[in-house]
């Protein structure tokens, strides 16, 4: 779960300009990161994926606000 959260968080951050895909990746990364943190799996990777997903979601929100 921690590795999945990290990968999804990175992808959400990089692919933030793709509207629907970015939201899906950020949401899944957030969920997997939260689950991994609660289970205590590889805390560094879990927290990093969790935080990157939040940053990716913020990036998507800013891009959506600027486009509209």
Order of alpha helices (4+ residues) and beta strands (2+ residues): alpha-alpha-alpha
